[in-house]
Amino acid sequence: MTAVAFVHGHTRRPVAWRGVSDHLPAHWAVVAPDLFTVARVGAEPKDHRDSMVTQINRDLAHLEVLDPAVIVAEGVGAIPAIRYALEHSGRTAGIFLSGPRLHVGGRDIFKMKAGIRLHREVANAATHEQSNDLLGALKGVDLREAAGNVSVPRRVVVGERDRAGRTGADELKALGWEHTVVAEAEWDWFSYAPSAFAAHIVKFVEDHDI
């Protein structure tokens, strides 16, 4: 059985993945870990980040599926997703990222917080506090080199109009990741074009016989 873990970014709650999951094959098993709930677990930022990886692993274990899972993530969700793939390679069948952010610096957080205000009224939007907690936990992380060590099938897709996500996508392409640009798509195309997004995941799984 194919299992998929959907990892959210800082602007949407996990339920935002429901539209995509509804367009996946009915026999696939799906989880969407809530990383907002663990973003402040522990005393140090590293503790927060470790708790995110643990949450992904815990939710997948609850599926009771023996086969490794496909990890799907968007935006800054790419950071815990990549860490999971590196630390739990035996439980990871492949990793599929959309508009990834691989580095979260202070200036990046300032820009992303400004963007939060623009998207606060959309469906399934994260609260201001949730977004701040997640970004704070990821501040200073840089996976631009470590991502090259992911040993499972790996693909990055990016919307043609996603200027911020193109940087991370291009960095992964340079590291040998499969790379696809989605014509006319914005950064959040997973939310307004869920069937198309799901089709890309299915193709990734079929291409690698996962």
C-alpha positions as CSV (number, residue, x, y, z in Angstrom):
1,M,0.0,0.0,0.0
2,T,1.2,3.5,-0.8
3,A,1.4,5.8,2.2
4,V,1.7,9.5,2.0
5,A,2.6,12.1,4.7
6,F,1.6,15.6,3.8
7,V,3.7,18.3,5.6
8,H,2.3,21.8,5.7
9,G,4.2,25.1,5.5
10,H,3.7,28.2,7.7
11,T,0.6,29.7,6.1
12,R,-1.9,26.7,6.0
13,R,-3.2,24.3,8.5
14,P,-2.8,20.5,7.8
15,V,-6.5,20.3,6.6
16,A,-5.5,22.3,3.6
17,W,-4.1,19.1,2.1
18,R,-7.6,17.4,2.1
19,G,-8.4,18.5,-1.4
20,V,-5.2,16.9,-2.7
21,S,-5.7,13.7,-0.7
22,D,-9.2,13.4,-2.1
23,H,-7.8,13.1,-5.6
24,L,-5.3,10.4,-4.8
25,P,-6.1,6.7,-5.4
26,A,-8.7,5.5,-2.9
27,H,-6.5,2.7,-1.6
28,W,-3.6,5.0,-0.6
29,A,-3.2,5.7,3.1
30,V,-2.7,9.4,4.0
31,V,-1.7,11.4,7.1
32,A,-1.2,15.2,7.5
33,P,0.9,15.8,10.7
34,D,0.1,19.0,12.6
35,L,3.5,20.5,13.2
36,F,2.0,23.7,14.7
37,T,1.1,21.6,17.8
38,V,4.8,20.7,18.4
39,A,6.6,23.8,17.2
40,R,7.2,24.9,20.7
41,V,7.9,21.5,22.4
42,G,11.2,21.6,24.2
43,A,13.5,24.4,25.5
44,E,15.6,25.1,22.4
45,P,14.8,25.6,18.7
46,K,16.6,22.2,18.0
47,D,14.1,20.6,20.3
48,H,11.2,22.1,18.3
49,R,12.6,20.9,15.0
50,D,13.3,17.4,16.4
51,S,9.7,17.3,17.6
52,M,8.4,18.0,14.1
53,V,10.3,15.0,12.7
54,T,9.0,12.9,15.6
55,Q,5.5,14.0,14.8
56,I,5.8,12.9,11.2
57,N,7.1,9.5,12.3
58,R,4.4,9.1,14.9
59,D,1.6,9.8,12.6
60,L,2.9,7.4,10.0
61,A,3.3,4.7,12.6
62,H,-0.4,5.1,13.4
63,L,-1.2,4.1,9.9
64,E,0.2,0.7,10.6
65,V,1.5,0.5,7.1
66,L,4.8,-1.5,6.8
67,D,5.9,0.0,3.5
68,P,8.0,3.2,3.4
69,A,6.0,6.4,2.8
70,V,6.1,9.2,0.3
71,I,6.7,12.5,2.0
72,V,5.0,15.5,0.4
73,A,5.7,19.1,1.5
74,E,5.3,22.7,0.5
75,G,7.2,25.9,1.5
76,V,9.1,25.7,4.8
77,G,7.5,22.3,5.3
78,A,10.4,21.1,3.1
79,I,12.7,21.5,6.0
80,P,11.2,18.9,8.4
81,A,10.4,16.7,5.3
82,I,14.0,16.6,4.2
83,R,15.2,16.0,7.8
84,Y,12.7,13.1,8.0
85,A,14.0,11.6,4.8
86,L,17.6,11.9,6.0
87,E,17.0,10.6,9.5
88,H,14.5,7.9,8.5
89,S,15.6,6.8,5.0
90,G,14.4,3.3,5.6
91,R,10.9,4.5,6.2
92,T,10.9,7.0,3.3
93,A,10.0,5.7,-0.2
94,G,10.4,9.1,-1.9
95,I,10.1,12.8,-1.2
96,F,8.1,15.3,-3.3
97,L,8.4,19.0,-2.6
98,S,6.6,22.0,-3.9
99,G,8.0,25.6,-3.8
100,P,10.5,24.6,-1.1
101,R,12.3,26.9,1.3
102,L,15.6,25.3,2.4
103,H,16.9,28.2,4.5
104,V,15.1,30.4,7.0
105,G,17.0,33.5,8.0
106,G,15.9,36.6,9.8
107,R,15.3,38.5,6.7
108,D,13.3,35.6,5.2
109,I,11.1,35.5,8.3
110,F,10.4,39.2,8.0
111,K,9.2,38.8,4.4
112,M,7.2,35.7,5.2
113,K,5.5,37.3,8.2
114,A,4.5,40.2,5.9
115,G,3.0,37.6,3.5
116,I,1.0,36.0,6.3
117,R,-1.1,39.1,6.6
118,L,-2.0,38.9,2.9
119,H,-3.3,35.3,3.2
120,R,-5.0,35.5,6.6
121,E,-8.5,35.4,5.3
122,V,-8.1,32.4,2.9
123,A,-9.6,29.0,3.7
124,N,-7.6,26.8,6.2
125,A,-5.1,29.6,6.9
126,A,-2.9,29.2,9.9
127,T,-3.2,31.7,12.8
128,H,-0.7,34.4,13.3
129,E,0.6,32.6,16.4
130,Q,0.9,29.3,14.6
131,S,2.9,30.8,11.8
132,N,5.2,32.7,14.2
133,D,5.8,29.5,16.2
134,L,6.7,27.5,13.2
135,L,9.0,30.1,11.6
136,G,10.7,30.7,15.0
137,A,11.4,27.0,15.3
138,L,12.9,26.9,11.8
139,K,14.9,30.1,12.1
140,G,18.6,29.7,11.2
141,V,18.1,26.2,9.6
142,D,19.9,25.7,6.3
143,L,19.5,22.5,4.4
144,R,20.9,23.7,1.0
145,E,23.8,21.2,1.2
146,A,22.2,18.4,3.3
147,A,19.4,18.1,0.8
148,G,21.9,16.6,-1.7
149,N,22.3,13.6,0.7
150,V,18.7,12.4,0.3
151,S,19.1,8.9,-1.0
152,V,15.5,8.1,-2.0
153,P,13.7,9.2,-5.2
154,R,13.3,13.0,-4.9
155,R,11.4,15.5,-7.0
156,V,10.8,19.2,-6.7
157,V,8.0,21.0,-8.5
158,V,7.5,24.8,-8.5
159,G,4.9,27.1,-9.8
160,E,6.0,29.3,-12.7
161,R,4.7,32.3,-10.7
162,D,6.3,31.2,-7.4
163,R,9.3,33.6,-7.2
164,A,10.3,32.6,-3.7
165,G,9.9,28.9,-4.3
166,R,12.0,29.0,-7.5
167,T,15.1,29.7,-5.5
168,G,14.8,26.6,-3.4
169,A,13.7,24.5,-6.4
170,D,16.7,25.7,-8.4
171,E,19.1,24.8,-5.5
172,L,17.6,21.3,-5.4
173,K,17.9,20.9,-9.2
174,A,21.6,21.8,-8.9
175,L,21.9,19.0,-6.3
176,G,20.5,16.5,-8.8
177,W,16.9,16.5,-7.8
178,E,14.3,15.9,-10.5
179,H,12.8,19.3,-11.3
180,T,9.5,20.4,-12.8
181,V,8.1,23.9,-13.4
182,V,4.3,24.0,-13.4
183,A,3.1,26.5,-16.0
184,E,1.1,29.5,-14.7
185,A,0.9,28.1,-11.2
186,E,1.2,30.3,-8.0
187,W,3.0,29.1,-4.8
188,D,-0.3,27.7,-3.4
189,W,-1.5,25.8,-6.4
190,F,-1.9,22.7,-4.2
191,S,-4.9,24.5,-2.6
192,Y,-6.7,25.8,-5.8
193,A,-5.7,23.0,-8.2
194,P,-5.7,19.9,-6.0
195,S,-6.5,17.4,-8.7
196,A,-3.5,18.7,-10.8
197,F,-1.2,18.6,-7.7
198,A,-2.4,15.0,-6.9
199,A,-1.7,14.0,-10.5
200,H,1.9,15.1,-10.1
201,I,2.3,13.0,-7.0
202,V,0.8,9.9,-8.7
203,K,3.1,10.4,-11.6
204,F,6.1,10.6,-9.3
205,V,5.1,7.4,-7.5
206,E,4.5,5.6,-10.9
207,D,7.8,6.9,-12.4
208,H,9.7,5.3,-9.5
209,D,7.5,2.3,-9.0
210,I,7.0,3.2,-5.3
